[in-house]
Amino acid sequence: MRKKLISSHLLKGKIINLSPPQILALSFLIFILLGTALLKLPVASTTYISWIDALFTATSAITVTGLVVVDTGTDYTVFGQVVIMTLIQLGGLGLMTFAVLIVMMLGKKIGLQQRILIQEAFNQTSLGGLVRLVKILFTFTIILEAIAFMILSFRWVPEFGWKEGMYQSLFHTISAFNNAGFSLWSDSLSAYVGDPVVNLVITGLFITGGIGFTVLADVWYKRSFQRLSIHSKLMIIGTIITNAIALIVIFILEYANPATFGSMPLSDKLWGAYFQAVTPRTAGFNTIEIGDMTTASIVLILLLMFIGAGSASTGSGIKLTTFIVLLLATITFLKGKSETVVFRRTIPSRTIIRVLAITVVSNLFIFLILFMLTITEDAPFLMIVFEVVSAFGTVGLSMGLTGELSTFGKQVIIVMMFIGRIGPLTLGFILSKPKKSLVRYPDDEVYTG
């Protein structure tokens, strides 16, 4: 984290010194307020939408969460849905990405201040290659969303007609790639639980969006697994293993559950298990009712939501690489070794300390929000835990509590979605204003364990 402050020139020549984390947080807040104002316009809704519900929806969209307190497909007009879709695209790719693209289109150079902001937004350790990363990200996004849009159009135009079918395809394409989980249907994608096209396209979009833009750029340029960075290797292998384990476990746990897979043919059970296995890593779509799943499956989904997607991706959570490094460091300690090694490379101690900080701070925020909601909300404990972790991971899955939240509960979840999107450590740096100490003290022993 850079301590150097960035001077931002505002109206009338005034200068406000803001750090990169503060600028990123402020930009999200501005677009949340702008989105709220647009969603409150009479032209945006088909029924009365309160200020708190508009704020909740705007926050959920810009943080690409997907939790909803009103029905997106029926309570908002096409104008309101386009506002939501725009917020999703801005929030998923990152506000700084679009700012840099605008600067480049105007023919201006990307200065040091802008590069530091990009570095912060994409959680990078170096200033090198950031502009190239943004270009790759934008190009890749346009190409992938265009391909997915065409495939889904072939599937939904015959069912809904040209206008409706293409609109549904566009909305769900943008929502899926950005890991938002917003759907124009009240039951999400439950009608397509056994549809191979919808399953593969939607999951392909949010898995790709969630793996991380740095990984995508790395694969694009290296095109060889052996030449990839350690981060990319861990993300690819970790994603495959995590998804495979989750698929097998959910298939077994839900196989005979009469409320979910019980009456389905085997092919639908497999597709259902696959979709529910990969969607908790911040996607938010579902093809079966989450509240009907077994308690064991819900606990597994809780873990997957907490882990989240990849660094510099459209998803949140503590991030998959954080979880992997945490496991590797634990194994290293249990084996009595002094260095954590993977793929013949040593993971620096500063990375391990950062991983521990992310995990601890995330758990503290989850506990605090959970504690408040257990006081104000009249709901089963597991439903409240699920809602909080879903908001933290900006997942969007729910056991049915979102629409029943009190006004205070909605406010708390709004805060949690915001924390989940900007990252708990970023918020910690904003609040604490850390300074590097030049003083070192002697070591001493603290007994633990």
C-alpha positions as CSV (number, residue, x, y, z in Angstrom):
1,M,0.0,0.0,0.0
2,R,1.4,3.3,-1.0
3,K,1.4,6.0,1.6
4,K,2.1,8.8,-0.8
5,L,-0.9,11.1,-1.1
6,I,-2.4,12.0,-4.4
7,S,-3.4,15.6,-5.0
8,S,-6.9,15.8,-6.7
9,H,-7.8,19.1,-8.3
10,L,-11.4,19.9,-7.7
11,L,-13.7,22.8,-8.4
12,K,-12.4,26.4,-8.0
13,G,-8.8,25.2,-7.9
14,K,-9.2,23.7,-4.4
15,I,-6.9,20.7,-3.7
16,I,-8.0,17.8,-1.5
17,N,-5.3,15.3,-0.6
18,L,-6.6,11.8,-0.9
19,S,-4.9,8.5,-0.9
20,P,-5.6,5.9,-3.6
21,P,-7.9,3.8,-1.3
22,Q,-9.8,7.0,-0.4
23,I,-10.3,8.0,-4.0
24,L,-11.5,4.5,-4.9
25,A,-14.0,4.4,-2.0
26,L,-15.2,7.9,-2.8
27,S,-15.8,7.1,-6.5
28,F,-17.9,4.1,-5.4
29,L,-19.9,6.3,-3.0
30,I,-20.5,8.9,-5.7
31,F,-21.8,6.4,-8.2
32,I,-24.0,4.8,-5.5
33,L,-25.6,8.1,-4.8
34,L,-26.0,8.9,-8.5
35,G,-27.5,5.5,-9.1
36,T,-29.9,5.9,-6.2
37,A,-31.1,9.2,-7.6
38,L,-31.7,7.7,-11.0
39,L,-33.6,4.7,-9.6
40,K,-35.8,7.1,-7.7
41,L,-37.0,8.8,-10.8
42,P,-40.6,8.1,-11.7
43,V,-39.5,6.8,-15.1
44,A,-37.3,4.1,-13.4
45,S,-40.0,2.1,-11.6
46,T,-43.4,0.6,-12.2
47,T,-44.4,1.0,-8.5
48,Y,-43.3,3.1,-5.5
49,I,-39.7,2.5,-4.6
50,S,-38.5,3.9,-1.3
51,W,-35.2,5.8,-0.9
52,I,-33.7,3.0,1.1
53,D,-34.7,0.4,-1.5
54,A,-33.3,2.5,-4.3
55,L,-30.1,2.9,-2.3
56,F,-29.9,-0.8,-1.6
57,T,-30.4,-1.6,-5.3
58,A,-27.8,0.9,-6.5
59,T,-25.3,-0.4,-3.9
60,S,-26.0,-4.0,-4.8
61,A,-25.5,-3.1,-8.5
62,I,-22.3,-1.0,-8.3
63,T,-20.7,-3.6,-5.9
64,V,-21.9,-6.4,-8.2
65,T,-23.6,-8.2,-5.4
66,G,-27.0,-9.1,-6.7
67,L,-29.0,-9.0,-3.4
68,V,-32.4,-7.4,-4.2
69,V,-35.2,-6.0,-2.0
70,V,-37.6,-5.4,-4.9
71,D,-38.0,-7.5,-8.1
72,T,-35.8,-6.2,-10.8
73,G,-37.8,-7.6,-13.7
74,T,-41.3,-6.3,-12.6
75,D,-40.7,-3.3,-10.2
76,Y,-38.3,-1.5,-12.5
77,T,-38.9,-0.2,-16.0
78,V,-36.6,-0.8,-18.8
79,F,-35.0,2.6,-17.9
80,G,-34.4,1.4,-14.4
81,Q,-33.0,-1.9,-15.5
82,V,-30.6,-0.1,-17.9
83,V,-29.4,2.0,-15.0
84,I,-28.8,-1.2,-13.0
85,M,-27.1,-2.8,-15.9
86,T,-24.8,0.2,-16.4
87,L,-23.9,0.3,-12.7
88,I,-23.1,-3.4,-12.9
89,Q,-20.7,-2.9,-15.8
90,L,-19.1,0.1,-14.1
91,G,-18.7,-1.7,-10.8
92,G,-17.5,-5.0,-12.3
93,L,-14.8,-3.7,-14.5
94,G,-13.9,-1.0,-12.1
95,L,-14.5,2.8,-12.2
96,M,-10.8,3.5,-12.6
97,T,-10.8,1.3,-15.8
98,F,-13.4,3.5,-17.5
99,A,-11.7,6.7,-16.3
100,V,-8.4,5.5,-17.8
101,L,-10.1,4.5,-21.1
102,I,-11.7,8.0,-21.3
103,V,-8.3,9.7,-20.8
104,M,-6.8,7.5,-23.5
105,M,-9.6,8.2,-26.0
106,L,-9.1,11.9,-25.4
107,G,-5.5,11.4,-26.5
108,K,-4.0,12.3,-23.1
109,K,-1.1,10.5,-21.4
110,I,-1.7,8.3,-18.3
111,G,0.3,10.0,-15.5
112,L,1.8,8.6,-12.4
113,Q,-1.2,9.5,-10.3
114,Q,-3.6,7.6,-12.6
115,R,-1.2,4.6,-12.6
116,I,-1.1,4.5,-8.8
117,L,-4.9,4.5,-8.8
118,I,-5.0,1.7,-11.3
119,Q,-2.5,-0.2,-9.2
120,E,-4.7,0.2,-6.2
121,A,-7.9,-0.8,-8.1
122,F,-6.4,-3.9,-9.5
123,N,-4.4,-4.8,-6.3
124,Q,-1.1,-4.9,-8.2
125,T,2.4,-4.7,-6.7
126,S,4.0,-2.9,-9.6
127,L,3.2,0.1,-11.8
128,G,4.6,-1.6,-14.9
129,G,2.2,-2.8,-17.6
130,L,-0.9,-1.3,-16.0
131,V,-2.2,0.6,-19.0
132,R,-1.7,-2.5,-21.2
133,L,-3.7,-4.5,-18.6
134,V,-6.6,-2.1,-18.9
135,K,-6.5,-2.3,-22.7
136,I,-6.5,-6.1,-22.5
137,L,-9.3,-6.1,-20.0
138,F,-11.5,-3.8,-22.0
139,T,-10.9,-5.7,-25.3
140,F,-11.4,-9.1,-23.7
141,T,-14.6,-8.0,-22.0
142,I,-16.2,-6.6,-25.2
143,I,-15.3,-9.8,-27.2
144,L,-16.4,-12.2,-24.5
145,E,-19.7,-10.4,-23.8
146,A,-20.4,-10.1,-27.5
147,I,-19.9,-13.9,-28.0
148,A,-22.0,-14.8,-25.0
149,F,-24.7,-12.3,-26.0
150,M,-25.0,-13.9,-29.5
151,I,-25.2,-17.5,-28.1
152,L,-27.8,-16.6,-25.5
153,S,-29.8,-14.7,-28.2
154,F,-29.9,-17.9,-30.3
155,R,-31.3,-19.6,-27.2
156,W,-33.8,-17.0,-26.0
157,V,-35.0,-15.2,-29.2
158,P,-37.0,-18.3,-30.3
159,E,-38.6,-18.4,-26.8
160,F,-39.3,-14.7,-26.2
161,G,-39.1,-13.0,-29.6
162,W,-36.5,-10.7,-31.1
163,K,-36.8,-7.7,-28.8
164,E,-37.3,-9.5,-25.5
165,G,-35.0,-12.3,-26.3
166,M,-32.1,-10.0,-27.2
167,Y,-32.7,-7.8,-24.2
168,Q,-32.7,-10.7,-21.8
169,S,-29.5,-12.0,-23.4
170,L,-27.8,-8.6,-23.0
171,F,-28.8,-8.1,-19.4
172,H,-27.9,-11.6,-18.2
173,T,-24.6,-11.5,-20.2
174,I,-23.5,-8.3,-18.4
175,S,-24.7,-9.5,-15.1
176,A,-23.0,-12.8,-15.4
177,F,-19.6,-11.6,-16.6
178,N,-19.4,-9.0,-13.8
179,N,-20.5,-11.6,-11.2
180,A,-23.5,-9.5,-10.3
181,G,-26.2,-12.2,-10.1
182,F,-29.0,-9.8,-11.1
183,S,-31.8,-11.5,-13.1
184,L,-34.9,-10.2,-14.7
185,W,-36.8,-13.3,-13.4
186,S,-37.9,-13.6,-9.8
187,D,-36.7,-17.2,-9.6
188,S,-33.3,-16.3,-11.2
189,L,-32.4,-19.1,-13.7
190,S,-34.4,-21.9,-12.0
191,A,-36.4,-22.5,-15.3
192,Y,-33.1,-23.5,-16.9
193,V,-31.7,-25.9,-14.3
194,G,-31.1,-28.6,-17.0
195,D,-30.4,-26.4,-20.0
196,P,-26.8,-27.0,-21.2
197,V,-26.6,-23.7,-23.2
198,V,-27.7,-21.4,-20.4
199,N,-25.6,-23.4,-17.8
200,L,-22.4,-23.3,-19.8
201,V,-22.7,-19.7,-21.1
202,I,-23.7,-18.1,-17.7
203,T,-21.1,-20.1,-15.7
204,G,-18.4,-19.6,-18.3
205,L,-19.0,-15.8,-18.0
206,F,-18.8,-15.6,-14.3
207,I,-16.0,-18.1,-13.9
208,T,-14.0,-16.1,-16.4
209,G,-14.9,-12.8,-14.8
210,G,-14.1,-14.1,-11.4
211,I,-10.7,-15.7,-12.1
212,G,-9.0,-12.3,-12.3
213,F,-8.0,-9.9,-15.1
214,T,-4.3,-10.3,-14.3
215,V,-4.7,-14.1,-14.8
216,L,-6.5,-13.5,-18.1
217,A,-3.7,-11.1,-19.3
218,D,-1.0,-13.6,-18.2
219,V,-2.6,-16.4,-20.1
220,W,-3.1,-14.2,-23.2
221,Y,0.6,-13.3,-23.3
222,K,2.3,-16.5,-22.0
223,R,0.0,-19.1,-23.5
224,S,1.9,-21.8,-21.6
225,F,1.1,-23.1,-18.1
226,Q,4.7,-23.4,-17.3
227,R,5.5,-19.8,-18.1
228,L,2.6,-18.4,-16.1
229,S,3.1,-16.5,-12.8
230,I,2.7,-18.3,-9.5
231,H,-0.5,-16.3,-8.9
232,S,-2.0,-17.4,-12.2
233,K,-1.1,-21.1,-11.6
234,L,-2.6,-21.0,-8.1
235,M,-5.8,-19.4,-9.4
236,I,-6.3,-21.8,-12.3
237,I,-5.5,-24.9,-10.2
238,G,-7.4,-23.6,-7.2
239,T,-10.5,-22.8,-9.3
240,I,-10.6,-26.3,-10.9
241,I,-10.1,-28.1,-7.6
242,T,-12.5,-26.0,-5.6
243,N,-15.3,-26.3,-8.2
244,A,-14.8,-30.0,-8.7
245,I,-15.0,-30.7,-4.9
246,A,-18.0,-28.5,-4.5
247,L,-19.8,-30.2,-7.5
248,I,-19.2,-33.7,-6.1
249,V,-20.3,-32.7,-2.5
250,I,-23.4,-30.8,-3.5
251,F,-24.4,-33.6,-5.9
252,I,-24.2,-36.2,-3.1
253,L,-25.9,-34.0,-0.5
254,E,-28.8,-32.9,-2.7
255,Y,-29.3,-36.1,-4.7
256,A,-32.2,-37.4,-2.7
257,N,-33.5,-34.1,-1.4
258,P,-37.1,-33.9,-2.5
259,A,-37.1,-30.1,-2.3
260,T,-34.2,-29.7,-4.8
261,F,-32.8,-32.6,-6.9
262,G,-35.0,-35.5,-5.7
263,S,-37.5,-35.6,-8.5
264,M,-35.1,-34.5,-11.3
265,P,-33.6,-36.8,-13.9
266,L,-29.9,-37.6,-13.5
267,S,-28.8,-35.0,-16.2
268,D,-30.6,-32.2,-14.4
269,K,-29.1,-33.2,-11.1
270,L,-25.7,-33.0,-12.6
271,W,-26.3,-29.6,-14.2
272,G,-27.9,-28.4,-10.9
273,A,-25.0,-29.6,-8.8
274,Y,-22.5,-28.0,-11.2
275,F,-24.3,-24.6,-11.3
276,Q,-24.7,-24.4,-7.5
277,A,-21.1,-25.5,-7.0
278,V,-19.6,-22.7,-9.1
279,T,-22.1,-19.8,-8.4
280,P,-21.2,-19.2,-4.7
281,R,-17.8,-17.8,-5.7
282,T,-19.5,-14.4,-6.0
283,A,-21.8,-15.1,-9.0
284,G,-25.2,-14.9,-7.3
285,F,-27.4,-16.7,-9.9
286,N,-29.1,-19.9,-8.9
287,T,-31.0,-22.7,-10.7
288,I,-32.6,-24.2,-7.5
289,E,-34.0,-22.5,-4.4
290,I,-31.1,-22.0,-2.0
291,G,-33.3,-22.1,1.0
292,D,-34.5,-25.6,0.1
293,M,-31.0,-27.1,0.1
294,T,-29.7,-29.2,3.0
295,T,-28.0,-27.6,5.9
296,A,-24.7,-29.2,4.9
297,S,-24.9,-27.8,1.4
298,I,-25.6,-24.3,2.8
299,V,-22.6,-24.5,5.1
300,L,-20.4,-25.5,2.2
301,I,-21.8,-22.5,0.2
302,L,-21.0,-20.3,3.1
303,L,-17.3,-21.3,2.9
304,L,-17.3,-20.8,-0.9
305,M,-18.8,-17.3,-0.5
306,F,-16.3,-16.4,2.1
307,I,-13.4,-17.5,-0.1
308,G,-14.7,-15.6,-3.1
309,A,-13.2,-15.1,-6.5
310,G,-9.7,-14.0,-7.7
311,S,-7.7,-10.9,-7.0
312,A,-8.4,-8.1,-9.5
313,S,-11.6,-9.7,-10.7
314,T,-15.3,-8.8,-10.8
315,G,-15.8,-10.8,-7.6
316,S,-15.0,-10.3,-3.9
317,G,-14.5,-12.4,-0.8
318,I,-11.1,-12.9,0.9
319,K,-10.0,-14.2,-2.6
320,L,-9.1,-17.7,-3.5
321,T,-5.3,-17.1,-3.5
322,T,-5.6,-15.7,0.0
323,F,-7.2,-18.9,1.1
324,I,-4.6,-21.0,-0.7
325,V,-1.7,-19.1,0.8
326,L,-3.3,-19.4,4.2
327,L,-3.5,-23.2,3.8
328,L,0.0,-23.4,2.5
329,A,1.4,-21.3,5.4
330,T,-0.5,-23.5,7.9
331,I,0.9,-26.7,6.3
332,T,4.4,-25.1,6.4
333,F,4.1,-24.5,10.1
334,L,2.8,-28.0,10.9
335,K,5.7,-29.5,9.0
336,G,8.2,-27.4,11.0
337,K,9.5,-25.6,8.0
338,S,10.6,-21.9,7.9
339,E,9.5,-21.0,4.4
340,T,6.3,-21.5,2.5
341,V,7.2,-22.8,-1.0
342,V,5.0,-23.6,-4.0
343,F,6.0,-24.4,-7.5
344,R,9.7,-24.0,-6.4
345,R,9.0,-20.4,-5.4
346,T,9.0,-19.0,-1.8
347,I,6.0,-16.9,-0.8
348,P,7.4,-13.8,1.0
349,S,6.6,-13.4,4.7
350,R,5.0,-10.0,3.9
351,T,2.4,-11.8,1.7
352,I,1.6,-14.2,4.5
353,I,1.1,-11.4,7.0
354,R,-1.2,-9.6,4.5
355,V,-3.1,-12.9,4.1
356,L,-3.5,-13.2,7.8
357,A,-4.6,-9.5,8.1
358,I,-7.2,-9.9,5.3
359,T,-8.7,-13.0,6.9
360,V,-8.8,-11.6,10.5
361,V,-10.2,-8.2,9.4
362,S,-12.8,-9.9,7.2
363,N,-13.9,-12.2,10.1
364,L,-14.2,-9.2,12.4
365,F,-16.4,-7.3,10.0
366,I,-18.6,-10.3,9.5
367,F,-18.9,-10.9,13.2
368,L,-19.8,-7.2,13.8
369,I,-22.5,-7.1,11.1
370,L,-23.8,-10.5,12.2
371,F,-24.0,-9.4,15.8
372,M,-26.1,-6.3,14.8
373,L,-28.5,-8.2,12.6
374,T,-29.1,-10.9,15.3
375,I,-30.4,-8.0,17.4
376,T,-32.6,-6.4,14.8
377,E,-33.8,-9.2,12.6
378,D,-36.4,-11.8,13.5
379,A,-35.0,-14.7,11.4
380,P,-33.2,-18.0,11.9
381,F,-29.5,-17.6,12.7
382,L,-28.4,-19.6,9.7
383,M,-30.4,-17.3,7.4
384,I,-28.8,-14.2,8.9
385,V,-25.3,-15.7,8.7
386,F,-25.9,-16.6,5.0
387,E,-27.1,-13.0,4.2
388,V,-24.1,-11.4,5.9
389,V,-21.5,-13.6,4.2
390,S,-23.3,-13.3,0.9
391,A,-23.1,-9.5,1.2
392,F,-19.5,-9.6,2.3
393,G,-18.5,-11.8,-0.7
394,T,-20.8,-9.6,-3.0
395,V,-22.3,-12.9,-4.0
396,G,-26.0,-12.2,-4.1
397,L,-27.4,-15.6,-3.0
398,S,-30.0,-15.5,-0.3
399,M,-32.1,-17.9,1.7
400,G,-35.0,-15.5,1.4
401,L,-34.1,-12.9,4.1
402,T,-33.2,-10.0,1.9
403,G,-36.8,-8.9,1.1
404,E,-37.7,-9.2,4.8
405,L,-34.9,-7.1,6.2
406,S,-35.9,-4.2,8.4
407,T,-34.8,-0.7,7.4
408,F,-31.8,-0.9,9.8
409,G,-31.0,-4.3,8.4
410,K,-31.0,-3.0,4.9
411,Q,-28.6,-0.2,6.0
412,V,-26.3,-2.7,7.6
413,I,-26.2,-4.9,4.5
414,I,-25.6,-1.9,2.3
415,V,-22.5,-1.1,4.4
416,M,-21.4,-4.8,4.2
417,M,-21.7,-4.8,0.4
418,F,-19.6,-1.7,0.2
419,I,-17.0,-3.1,2.5
420,G,-16.9,-6.4,0.5
421,R,-16.4,-4.6,-2.8
422,I,-13.7,-2.2,-1.8
423,G,-12.0,-4.8,0.5
424,P,-11.7,-4.8,4.2
425,L,-8.0,-4.0,4.2
426,T,-8.7,-1.0,1.9
427,L,-11.2,0.3,4.4
428,G,-8.8,-0.4,7.2
429,F,-6.1,1.7,5.5
430,I,-8.6,4.5,5.0
431,L,-9.5,4.6,8.6
432,S,-6.1,4.0,10.2
433,K,-3.8,6.1,7.9
434,P,-0.9,3.7,8.5
435,K,2.6,5.2,8.7
436,K,5.9,3.3,8.4
437,S,7.8,3.3,11.7
438,L,11.6,3.9,11.6
439,V,11.9,2.5,15.1
440,R,12.6,-1.2,15.8
441,Y,12.3,-2.9,19.2
442,P,13.9,-6.1,20.6
443,D,12.1,-9.5,20.1
444,D,10.3,-11.2,22.9
445,E,8.2,-14.4,23.3
446,V,4.4,-14.6,23.3
447,Y,3.0,-18.0,24.1
448,T,0.2,-19.0,21.7
449,G,-1.7,-22.1,20.9
